[in-house]
């Protein structure tokens, strides 16, 4: 029998792309944003890796115009230890001269002198528009320089094309075509830290607080922070309140107080307007509340605090992934490819034509100026739209008479280990469920509480203030339902439970499978069941991200930063740090990428004594240069014999005379703490979507006076896959799971490992086949309801 023809290997590898003979310059421009340094670091190290020359341009376009020492070649070491620094270390400035052709001519001259014809611009839409104009004028500028005798024919010929790739660094998240801009997540961290702190003092004095957050033309920060802290009211430029809002707001505030809520939080974007385009300021609101309600009211303007501080784990990873993608895009650019921006949609890196994004961003402003506010929200993209819809669903408590009449009872429970963000998910589920007309029941202590009958109705007001709480307020246990099916079925009959929502990790997945499989014996389980993945380990099949993992990553990264800093001023030192995660290496790998680790040991990528030896030697070589500190992460179950102690002793012995070692086991601090803005938001949105699915499925399976469904697509896990939130039957996910080690058989983040190695100066193979192909903005928004 003839052998099957070999499938052509169409994979694309980073190491096959050569940058030899190319020069790339990187600059940061416009307002600074946390994470810009991580992007600069990634561009420099990736550029050097492919043997290109990389230059820093200091002080943004001003440095490009002034030339001289403002344009310097970068080395590997020159970007060491800048990952954890906020702002931009290469400086940023607003530049008037670059706005006129004369200034751009000088800038072109400075670039040509150094043979630079690849630019990586990190900034907002203004900076990127400027870069695009510069590219359009490039050949004209070269002709002019040639005519003035400032450059020769050879220089004009070898620099005839200018390639530009943009990365959006802006805390406002005001750029269309991208889900998150660099700096947005960190700014949300600052805002939420402040709101959490203010809530405790407001609670003590029964005060109302009006907070102004940044966002002159974009309400993203205001809206997401309102969603993440459960604010009573939010003002954003894209959606001005309707006329007469003053009375509606005051009524809502007083109703909330009557509901035993001791405080009110109102969030205002600095560009907030009413429907007549008149500004709404925090002072106006304070005056109104004091006049109408007599509440003790205070105003806090957050200002530049939002721009400062260290970048969050999300921003470091986003910026590192974007930096790599930017170098790739520059290596693949040709005279015919348009200037592009690299960005993230869902969890997927994409490239989009720069001017399409800029035009769409400007269209939003135009729509707002023309008072077409619905249009403005639509243009912002589905992520923005979903946030707004979810906020409206959760913040406005309708009177019972306005609610749809459903006779369904829906139970919510937490299963497995606690994860930050679980409470936000429970709150959203309860409130959306009530809005859909269901009776919501809370089960304490997972399935253990279920079979013991710890089930009670939970009301709208019972979940107030839950978003910011860590752990699990309902209580959670690892008990699986398998041994207690009889009792659980009986409790379902007693309380007439028609649908089930399980929020938890791997145990929650196993539980749902057991209930699904028991449907043949117990009709009580023939009801819609939905699971939301919530685990710090991110080890559940069917989803790229889990509720709680972002908070744990931030805890790891923050601790690694502190540990690294503890050695500053001392001699060279290497830290061996053990992370949680069971057999899943997600926390170690992604934490390592965000903290700038030299090596990360995980179970999914087996290693032997020769690998350990090579790692030690590699680190020793590095430590002989100007690098002072090394960071080695080890997942707790990466290898039963090469323990953290073993690795610590090995490094201590082998590094003798070059560096000394310290070890840390991070332990349960990774599980605690207040949830990060991302986890609050993610938990809230997936829970709201899941309850809407439950309502739809209940209606479809209600026949002959009762709910009955035994099809596999009514026992689902709601997960985020690349760009969209998808419902997947747990029975289908069974085959994709390794139950012995409690991990999915295939994990997307393993693709980030080569990137981490390259950034730590290893030569490695890096498959970039699914790196972004150039797309168009309109197509990104095609999946309206699904993206998060």
PAMI-475459 format. One record per residue (C-alpha): residue in one letter; x, y, z. Coordinates in steps of 0.05 Angstrom, whole numbers, padded with zeros to 5 digits, always signed. Example, Ala and Ser with C-alpha at 12.3 -4.5 7.8 and 13.67 -1.06 7.14 Angstrom:
BEGIN
a+00246-00090+00156;s+00273-00021+00143;
REM end
This chain:
BEGIN
x+00000+00000+00000;x+00028+00067-00020;x+00046+00113+00038;x-00001+00172+00047;x+00028+00235+00015;x+00064+00277+00066;x+00026+00338+00086;x+00064+00400+00065;x+00093+00435+00126;x+00067+00505+00119;x+00089+00527+00188;x+00126+00592+00194;x+00184+00598+00244;x+00210+00662+00274;x+00283+00639+00270;x+00277+00632+00194;x+00261+00705+00187;x+00325+00745+00184;x+00333+00817+00203;x+00406+00818+00183;x+00423+00885+00150;x+00358+00917+00175;x+00353+00972+00226;x+00292+00981+00270;x+00280+01043+00313;x+00231+01043+00371;x+00198+01105+00401;x+00143+01121+00451;x+00101+01182+00437;x+00041+01220+00465;x+00015+01206+00535;x+00053+01153+00573;x+00021+01087+00592;x+00043+01030+00638;x+00070+00972+00597;x+00105+01015+00545;x+00172+00992+00573;x+00153+00919+00565;x+00137+00933+00492;x+00203+00969+00482;x+00240+00911+00515;x+00206+00860+00471;x+00220+00899+00407;x+00294+00908+00425;x+00305+00835+00445;x+00266+00806+00387;x+00302+00853+00339;x+00370+00833+00365;x+00350+00760+00363;x+00337+00763+00288;x+00403+00800+00279;x+00375+00868+00263;x+00404+00932+00292;x+00356+00964+00341;x+00356+01038+00360;x+00322+01076+00416;x+00293+01143+00397;x+00290+01183+00462;x+00235+01235+00475;x+00188+01211+00420;x+00184+01251+00355;x+00222+01308+00387;x+00283+01263+00392;x+00274+01241+00319;x+00273+01314+00297;x+00332+01334+00341;x+00375+01273+00326;x+00444+01270+00357;x+00446+01231+00422;x+00371+01222+00421;x+00379+01164+00373;x+00423+01109+00404;x+00435+01037+00388;x+00403+00990+00439;x+00437+00929+00469;x+00409+00867+00502;x+00429+00892+00571;x+00402+00962+00560;x+00330+00937+00569;x+00345+00894+00629;x+00300+00905+00690;x+00254+00956+00657;x+00196+00907+00652;x+00168+00927+00720;x+00177+01002+00711;x+00115+01044+00695;x+00115+01101+00644;x+00167+01099+00590;x+00242+01100+00604;x+00259+01126+00535;x+00216+01187+00546;x+00157+01216+00509;x+00143+01287+00488;x+00090+01325+00449;x+00126+01352+00388;x+00102+01413+00350;x+00160+01411+00299;x+00141+01342+00273;x+00073+01371+00254;x+00105+01414+00200;x+00141+01386+00139;x+00205+01421+00158;x+00209+01381+00222;x+00193+01316+00186;x+00249+01330+00136;x+00299+01336+00193;x+00272+01272+00223;x+00280+01235+00157;x+00351+01261+00151;x+00368+01234+00220;x+00339+01166+00204;x+00373+01160+00136;x+00441+01178+00166;x+00435+01116+00209;x+00403+01072+00156;x+00338+01065+00196;x+00278+01049+00153;x+00236+01008+00201;x+00197+01045+00255;x+00160+01017+00313;x+00115+01071+00344;x+00083+01061+00411;x+00030+01114+00425;x-00041+01137+00416;x-00080+01153+00352;x-00047+01221+00344;x+00023+01191+00345;x+00003+01136+00297;x-00030+01184+00249;x+00034+01225+00249;x+00075+01162+00233;x+00030+01145+00175;x+00036+01215+00145;x+00111+01210+00153;x+00110+01145+00113;x+00066+01175+00058;x+00114+01233+00050;x+00177+01191+00055;x+00197+01188-00018;x+00184+01263-00026;x+00226+01277+00036;x+00283+01235+00008;x+00280+01272-00059;x+00284+01338-00022;x+00344+01314+00020;x+00377+01290-00043;x+00364+01356-00078;x+00395+01394-00019;x+00456+01349-00023;x+00445+01324+00048;x+00444+01251+00027;x+00474+01214-00032;x+00440+01171-00085;x+00462+01107-00050;x+00430+01127+00017;x+00365+01147-00020;x+00364+01081-00056;x+00378+01036+00004;x+00326+01072+00047;x+00274+01081-00007;x+00218+01049+00034;x+00197+01066+00105;x+00160+01011+00143;x+00117+01028+00202;x+00084+00985+00254;x+00044+01016+00311;x+00026+00991+00380;x-00028+01028+00417;x-00005+01053+00485;x-00062+01092+00516;x-00095+01084+00584;x-00162+01108+00556;x-00171+01047+00511;x-00199+01095+00460;x-00171+01062+00397;x-00219+01025+00352;x-00203+00956+00327;x-00167+00932+00389;x-00199+00903+00453;x-00146+00929+00500;x-00092+00981+00491;x-00027+00978+00530;x-00037+01012+00597;x-00113+01005+00603;x-00111+00946+00651;x-00060+00980+00696;x-00101+01044+00698;x-00161+01002+00719;x-00118+00972+00774;x-00103+01042+00800;x-00176+01063+00797;x-00201+01000+00832;x-00148+01006+00886;x-00174+01076+00900;x-00248+01056+00897;x-00238+00997+00944;x-00203+01043+00993;x-00256+01097+00987;x-00312+01046+00998;x-00288+01030+01068;x-00289+01103+01090;x-00355+01117+01054;x-00385+01057+01090;x-00363+01084+01158;x-00396+01152+01148;x-00454+01135+01102;x-00425+01180+01048;x-00435+01190+00974;x-00371+01193+00933;x-00365+01224+00864;x-00302+01199+00829;x-00274+01229+00766;x-00232+01183+00722;x-00193+01197+00659;x-00224+01191+00590;x-00234+01257+00554;x-00266+01226+00493;x-00275+01154+00515;x-00315+01126+00573;x-00282+01058+00576;x-00245+01068+00642;x-00307+01098+00675;x-00353+01043+00650;x-00309+00984+00667;x-00290+01011+00735;x-00365+01022+00749;x-00378+00951+00728;x-00320+00926+00771;x-00341+00961+00835;x-00416+00960+00827;x-00423+01036+00823;x-00492+01066+00830;x-00486+01111+00769;x-00436+01124+00714;x-00429+01183+00665;x-00392+01170+00599;x-00385+01214+00537;x-00412+01161+00489;x-00478+01152+00525;x-00504+01217+00557;x-00562+01208+00605;x-00631+01225+00580;x-00663+01292+00598;x-00690+01291+00669;x-00633+01245+00692;x-00623+01287+00754;x-00688+01263+00785;x-00678+01191+00763;x-00608+01189+00792;x-00629+01220+00859;x-00687+01172+00864;x-00640+01113+00851;x-00590+01137+00903;x-00644+01145+00956;x-00674+01076+00939;x-00606+01045+00949;x-00599+01078+01017;x-00668+01053+01036;x-00644+00984+01016;x-00594+00987+01074;x-00536+01007+01029;x-00492+01054+01069;x-00455+01087+01012;x-00463+01110+00941;x-00409+01112+00888;x-00417+01154+00825;x-00364+01150+00771;x-00354+01206+00720;x-00309+01205+00659;x-00273+01272+00651;x-00307+01281+00583;x-00378+01266+00608;x-00433+01307+00575;x-00508+01311+00576;x-00551+01301+00514;x-00541+01375+00495;x-00465+01367+00494;x-00459+01406+00559;x-00405+01382+00607;x-00425+01344+00669;x-00373+01356+00724;x-00363+01321+00791;x-00379+01387+00826;x-00446+01393+00789;x-00464+01323+00813;x-00442+01337+00885;x-00484+01401+00886;x-00544+01363+00858;x-00540+01306+00909;x-00531+01354+00968;x-00588+01398+00944;x-00638+01342+00929;x-00621+01289+00980;x-00578+01324+01033;x-00528+01266+01031;x-00458+01278+01057;x-00421+01280+00990;x-00347+01282+00972;x-00310+01290+00906;x-00246+01253+00889;x-00209+01268+00824;x-00160+01212+00809;x-00119+01250+00757;x-00049+01226+00739;x-00049+01170+00791;x-00082+01129+00737;x-00022+01136+00691;x+00029+01118+00743;x+00053+01057+00781;x+00079+00991+00758;x+00045+00955+00699;x-00003+00898+00714;x+00012+00827+00693;x-00038+00833+00636;x-00004+00896+00608;x+00065+00865+00611;x+00042+00803+00573;x+00000+00843+00524;x+00059+00890+00510;x+00109+00832+00504;x+00065+00795+00456;x+00052+00858+00416;x+00126+00875+00414;x+00142+00808+00383;x+00085+00814+00334;x+00110+00884+00315;x+00180+00858+00297;x+00148+00802+00257;x+00105+00851+00219;x+00165+00895+00204;x+00205+00835+00178;x+00147+00816+00133;x+00130+00886+00109;x+00137+00905+00036;x+00126+00968-00005;x+00054+00947-00017;x+00033+00930+00055;x-00002+00988+00090;x+00024+01013+00157;x-00008+00969+00209;x-00023+00966+00283;x-00014+00901+00322;x-00069+00889+00373;x-00108+00837+00411;x-00178+00815+00397;x-00202+00767+00450;x-00140+00726+00462;x-00116+00730+00390;x-00061+00774+00362;x-00083+00810+00299;x-00055+00862+00250;x-00100+00917+00226;x-00088+00973+00175;x-00069+01033+00216;x-00110+01084+00178;x-00174+01042+00181;x-00168+01041+00257;x-00153+01116+00260;x-00211+01133+00214;x-00259+01091+00255;x-00233+01123+00320;x-00246+01192+00289;x-00316+01169+00266;x-00334+01156+00339;x-00317+01229+00356;x-00356+01253+00296;x-00417+01212+00316;x-00413+01241+00386;x-00408+01312+00360;x-00469+01299+00317;x-00506+01270+00378;x-00511+01201+00345;x-00494+01167+00410;x-00520+01097+00393;x-00476+01099+00332;x-00416+01120+00374;x-00424+01060+00420;x-00431+01013+00361;x-00368+01041+00329;x-00329+01030+00394;x-00336+00956+00381;x-00372+00896+00412;x-00328+00893+00474;x-00349+00964+00493;x-00421+00951+00475;x-00424+00887+00518;x-00395+00924+00577;x-00448+00977+00572;x-00505+00927+00565;x-00480+00886+00624;x-00473+00948+00668;x-00545+00969+00652;x-00570+00899+00668;x-00536+00897+00735;x-00544+00967+00762;x-00618+00980+00753;x-00663+00941+00799;x-00732+00938+00767;x-00794+00936+00810;x-00826+00867+00815;x-00885+00890+00773;x-00838+00906+00715;x-00803+00838+00715;x-00822+00783+00666;x-00861+00728+00700;x-00821+00663+00700;x-00836+00606+00747;x-00766+00579+00743;x-00718+00568+00802;x-00644+00572+00787;x-00590+00550+00836;x-00519+00578+00838;x-00460+00545+00874;x-00384+00548+00878;x-00344+00483+00873;x-00270+00469+00885;x-00217+00517+00911;x-00235+00591+00920;x-00215+00638+00863;x-00218+00714+00863;x-00276+00737+00819;x-00324+00680+00840;x-00365+00730+00880;x-00370+00778+00821;x-00396+00720+00779;x-00447+00700+00833;x-00471+00772+00839;x-00480+00779+00764;x-00516+00712+00759;x-00564+00730+00815;x-00580+00799+00789;x-00588+00779+00716;x-00629+00719+00738;x-00676+00764+00778;x-00681+00812+00719;x-00701+00753+00675;x-00756+00737+00725;x-00726+00675+00758;x-00723+00659+00831;x-00650+00652+00848;x-00624+00603+00901;x-00554+00603+00932;x-00523+00537+00953;x-00471+00542+01009;x-00407+00499+01009;x-00413+00468+00940;x-00444+00399+00930;x-00432+00383+01003;x-00480+00439+01022;x-00526+00417+00966;x-00538+00346+00992;x-00544+00372+01063;x-00598+00421+01041;x-00560+00487+01052;x-00601+00521+00998;x-00637+00587+01006;x-00666+00641+00962;x-00620+00699+00948;x-00645+00769+00932;x-00619+00829+00893;x-00594+00866+00955;x-00560+00804+00984;x-00504+00808+00933;x-00490+00883+00939;x-00416+00899+00946;x-00395+00828+00926;x-00353+00846+00865;x-00292+00869+00904;x-00290+00811+00954;x-00238+00757+00946;x-00249+00683+00959;x-00318+00652+00958;x-00373+00684+01000;x-00421+00626+00986;x-00368+00578+01012;x-00338+00524+00968;x-00316+00452+00976;x-00281+00401+00932;x-00334+00347+00945;x-00360+00315+00881;x-00434+00298+00873;x-00421+00226+00850;x-00431+00193+00919;x-00490+00236+00939;x-00533+00234+00876;x-00595+00208+00913;x-00593+00265+00965;x-00578+00318+00913;x-00636+00296+00869;x-00681+00298+00930;x-00659+00369+00947;x-00673+00389+00875;x-00744+00363+00882;x-00755+00396+00950;x-00733+00464+00924;x-00759+00452+00854;x-00692+00471+00821;x-00701+00479+00745;x-00630+00499+00726;x-00560+00497+00755;x-00502+00544+00750;x-00435+00518+00776;x-00376+00565+00784;x-00310+00531+00798;x-00248+00496+00773;x-00232+00425+00752;x-00278+00395+00806;x-00335+00436+00778;x-00321+00406+00709;x-00320+00335+00738;x-00384+00349+00778;x-00421+00371+00716;x-00398+00309+00679;x-00423+00265+00736;x-00491+00299+00737;x-00495+00294+00661;x-00479+00220+00664;x-00530+00209+00719;x-00587+00237+00677;x-00605+00167+00655;x-00621+00147+00727;x-00646+00213+00755;x-00695+00256+00716;x-00680+00312+00766;x-00614+00325+00729;x-00649+00332+00662;x-00646+00407+00668;x-00602+00462+00637;x-00534+00462+00672;x-00478+00512+00659;x-00408+00516+00686;x-00364+00578+00690;x-00289+00562+00696;x-00261+00595+00759;x-00193+00571+00781;x-00126+00605+00792;x-00091+00546+00757;x-00128+00558+00692;x-00129+00482+00681;x-00200+00472+00656;x-00212+00446+00586;x-00252+00489+00537;x-00228+00558+00557;x-00166+00600+00546;x-00177+00638+00611;x-00209+00624+00678;x-00238+00671+00730;x-00184+00681+00784;x-00122+00667+00742;x-00108+00741+00728;x-00110+00758+00803;x-00062+00701+00818;x-00015+00723+00762;x-00014+00793+00791;x+00002+00766+00860;x+00060+00725+00830;x+00087+00782+00789;x+00083+00832+00847;x+00120+00784+00892;x+00173+00769+00840;x+00184+00845+00831;x+00193+00853+00906;x+00239+00792+00912;x+00282+00818+00855;x+00285+00886+00887;x+00307+00856+00953;x+00373+00840+00921;x+00388+00908+00892;x+00454+00934+00918;x+00477+00864+00940;x+00521+00820+00898;x+00493+00779+00841;x+00435+00736+00863;x+00388+00683+00833;x+00319+00670+00862;x+00285+00602+00855;x+00209+00611+00863;x+00156+00557+00867;x+00086+00572+00841;x+00020+00536+00849;x-00021+00506+00792;x-00021+00431+00805;x+00006+00399+00741;x-00014+00459+00699;x+00044+00505+00683;x+00001+00566+00664;x+00017+00608+00725;x+00091+00592+00723;x+00098+00605+00648;x+00055+00667+00641;x+00079+00693+00708;x+00151+00681+00684;x+00137+00720+00620;x+00108+00778+00659;x+00163+00779+00713;x+00221+00770+00665;x+00242+00700+00687;x+00306+00667+00660;x+00278+00597+00663;x+00211+00565+00679;x+00204+00491+00696;x+00136+00460+00682;x+00106+00390+00678;x+00082+00399+00606;x+00153+00408+00580;x+00195+00351+00609;x+00266+00368+00629;x+00326+00327+00650;x+00392+00339+00686;x+00426+00362+00621;x+00373+00416+00613;x+00384+00439+00684;x+00458+00441+00672;x+00450+00481+00608;x+00404+00530+00644;x+00454+00541+00700;x+00511+00552+00651;x+00468+00600+00611;x+00451+00640+00673;x+00524+00640+00695;x+00545+00670+00628;x+00491+00723+00635;x+00512+00740+00706;x+00583+00753+00682;x+00556+00814+00644;x+00522+00874+00676;x+00461+00833+00696;x+00453+00829+00771;x+00393+00785+00784;x+00364+00720+00758;x+00294+00692+00767;x+00277+00618+00761;x+00205+00595+00768;x+00184+00523+00782;x+00113+00497+00779;x+00098+00456+00842;x+00088+00390+00805;x+00136+00400+00748;x+00178+00340+00768;x+00175+00295+00829;x+00250+00286+00835;x+00276+00354+00813;x+00244+00389+00872;x+00250+00463+00888;x+00303+00445+00940;x+00342+00403+00890;x+00342+00459+00838;x+00362+00510+00892;x+00420+00466+00915;x+00442+00453+00843;x+00443+00527+00825;x+00477+00545+00891;x+00533+00495+00878;x+00542+00509+00804;x+00538+00584+00812;x+00589+00587+00868;x+00635+00647+00858;x+00588+00680+00807;x+00521+00686+00843;x+00487+00662+00906;x+00416+00634+00911;x+00353+00644+00951;x+00288+00605+00946;x+00215+00623+00958;x+00151+00582+00958;x+00094+00630+00943;x+00039+00584+00970;x-00032+00607+00985;x-00019+00682+00975;x-00032+00666+00902;x-00104+00647+00919;x-00123+00705+00963;x-00131+00779+00955;x-00183+00824+00924;x-00199+00805+00851;x-00164+00844+00796;x-00207+00888+00751;x-00200+00836+00696;x-00227+00780+00739;x-00285+00823+00765;x-00303+00842+00695;x-00293+00774+00664;x-00332+00740+00720;x-00389+00790+00712;x-00394+00784+00637;x-00390+00708+00632;x-00442+00700+00688;x-00490+00749+00654;x-00482+00712+00587;x-00491+00644+00621;x-00556+00664+00655;x-00583+00689+00588;x-00567+00621+00559;x-00601+00587+00619;x-00664+00629+00607;x-00665+00611+00533;x-00653+00537+00547;x-00706+00535+00602;x-00758+00563+00554;x-00739+00512+00500;x-00742+00453+00548;x-00807+00471+00584;x-00859+00422+00561;x-00922+00395+00593;x-00915+00437+00655;x-00843+00418+00671;x-00771+00427+00650;x-00740+00366+00617;x-00679+00362+00573;x-00628+00307+00566;x-00590+00330+00504;x-00515+00339+00513;x-00516+00412+00493;x-00556+00430+00556;x-00498+00411+00602;x-00447+00463+00581;x-00383+00499+00599;x-00379+00572+00578;x-00307+00587+00559;x-00267+00638+00521;x-00237+00608+00458;x-00190+00656+00421;x-00238+00711+00402;x-00306+00689+00428;x-00345+00663+00488;x-00372+00595+00469;x-00418+00544+00502;x-00389+00474+00497;x-00421+00409+00520;x-00380+00379+00577;x-00389+00310+00546;x-00350+00334+00484;x-00294+00364+00528;x-00284+00298+00564;x-00239+00271+00508;x-00197+00335+00508;x-00180+00326+00582;x-00123+00290+00618;x-00160+00269+00682;x-00099+00239+00716;x-00061+00305+00716;x-00124+00348+00715;x-00103+00389+00654;x-00128+00398+00582;x-00091+00356+00531;x-00076+00418+00489;x-00061+00486+00519;x-00055+00550+00479;x-00005+00585+00526;x+00050+00533+00511;x+00059+00575+00448;x+00083+00633+00493;x+00141+00592+00521;x+00189+00602+00463;x+00174+00677+00467;x+00194+00676+00541;x+00258+00638+00524;x+00278+00686+00469;x+00267+00745+00516;x+00313+00710+00565;x+00367+00703+00511;x+00358+00630+00492;x+00362+00607+00420;x+00299+00568+00407;x+00248+00548+00354;x+00187+00593+00353;x+00127+00575+00311;x+00092+00639+00289;x+00044+00608+00239;x-00017+00636+00272;x+00012+00705+00281;x-00034+00759+00255;x-00049+00764+00182;x-00071+00833+00161;x-00145+00839+00171;x-00196+00895+00162;x-00229+00931+00219;x-00300+00917+00199;x-00287+00842+00199;x-00262+00843+00271;x-00331+00868+00293;x-00370+00815+00255;x-00381+00770+00316;x-00423+00821+00353;x-00450+00784+00412;x-00392+00738+00425;x-00328+00775+00437;x-00316+00797+00508;
REM end
